[in-house]
Amino acid sequence: MSGHRATTKESLPVRRQPSETAKWHMSREAVDLSVPEIQGWTEAQCHEFLVEVRFGSRETVSCPHCGSVHRHYWRGHDNRWKCAFCGKTFSITSGTVFAHRKRPLKDLLTGMLMWINSAAGQPALELKRHLDTTYNTVFVWQQKMREGLVRGYNVGLLSGDIEMDGAHQAGRRSKEKRGVPQVSRPVETGAEEKGLTEMMLTQTGRMKANRKKKESGAFDPEFGRKLPKDRRILFAVRKRSGRPGKGAVATRVAVGLSETSPVAEAILKDFVAMPESWLNTDTSPAYQELGRRFMDHRTVEHSKEFSGPKGQNNNQAEEYNWRYDRAEKGIYLNIEPKYLLDYAVETAFRSDTRRLPNGKQLKLALHVAMSVGESLFWKGYTRGHHRKVELIHPAPQPAPASGPPKGTDPRRRMDARPPR
Ligand SMILES: [Zn+2]
């Protein structure tokens, strides 16, 4: 029986040690809320969950009309409170991004738990299938969570050991794919007669012309030429934990048209207490002047080394860029520049809360989303009210709705699908 089986320790195949991340995800503590658990709740239990998330308790309910904190009068017949001071009524979602909702709370909680559980992000189409509802419903839910994080999480100053890095994102033919049916192009007639050399010549010529046409965006000194029109630079600003193996503890993200000093300055002003901090960047000229406002500025030249002679590195900011790439290339596929920040903030939140149990992660995300007032970006979206600005640094810029106008084409009024 023992024939060919190795028995000595030395001859056993080497087993890889599980990483700290793997240990965490396999642990019992990593999961403290599940879809079957929520599905077993009554609507009243879902309500109690959200009372705790939004107000802390029934004793400390805050009236969205006048702001008074009190044990307001609860009306069980329509599930609303009546304010003890101003007399107006409100529900658990009044005055939040989820105001005027139509779906039951159980669906909302289930959907948002599924969204939280997907570590890299979740396609709206997948959630639509899970919940058997409309695409618009789940798409707007997800976007409202992102809005909550943009307005309630990606704010405030960081201090301490700060890493900053910009990464090229978007601008990969994203515009031409929007609102246009993706049908295959008809085969060009007469292509067989053309010689191969001639075809290649015209092909190269066409590519050159296309590139020139596309390069109408900002000039980038590092890139050495004008960037494609839809290209954006995604900046990650991260605070190191200062403990080995623990990575970054807080992240702020911002979008700019180029990696230049004015853009970097605007971002640092918004997100970093500069005199109280150390700055770690690559050798991009964007940070050279700005670095002097910090206690110290350490750089690492990435084309030559991962880490400088004194251990200078930008690994946490790089880790964030890698995470965003995973979300865009693996899940969301073709993020419109106008909404790039929203997805980037989602990724930052997921990264910062990676070691929280999933139920706590959900509570935190919902608390933030329910603390920024009603939705400014997505209210009335399905009726054609779209955000008209792109939230970039140094200043937001106008960004009209992309795609065909919704419900306004007179030719389609009678026979087309309802406007959306
Ligand atoms: Zn009131």
Residues whose N, C-alpha, C, O or C-beta is under 5 A from the ligand:
A	BS01	ZN	C63 H65 C66 G67 C83 F85 C86 G87
